[in-house]
Amino acid sequence: MNIVSVSYGLLFASFVFIITGWLIASLELQPEAAMERQELYLFVRDLQREYQMSAKAEVQGDELHLTVNGERVTYEKYNDIYRRQVNGRGHDVVLQDVKNMSFQLLKGGLLVAIQFKSGQTVLETIPSMGQHDG
């Protein structure tokens, strides 16, 4: 073996070692980010379904109040989470690590602005299906 072959072998081994370390670090972070994305997806999906089924929607400060099948459904901040209550009861956690969330009724929909403690901001527009004027 000559010095060039050994050098290329060491360079290749170093490259593999660096890439493997980077991949392991990426995989360790991925499940948490995937869970956050899934939690956000489920929140938006469930809110959309409930908003579109509601007979009435009101925004009071940073709270959203919906009337669904004669019951008052509230989405409100509680510490660093957002929870859902029905008729003032229950504690259904819908989003975690929330710094701020705001709701705005628009003509034809609902705008939801979410700022997470991480600094990430998400804007979602939920269509009303014609039952809310905004």
Buried (B, 14 or more C-beta within 10 A) or exposed (E): EEEEEEEEEEEEEEEEEEEEEEEEEEEEEEEEEEEBEEBBEEBBEEBBEBBBBBEEBBBEEBBBBBBBEEEBBBBBBEEEBBBBBBEEEEEEEBBBEBBEBBBEBBEEBBBBEBBBEEEEEBEBEBEBEEEBEE
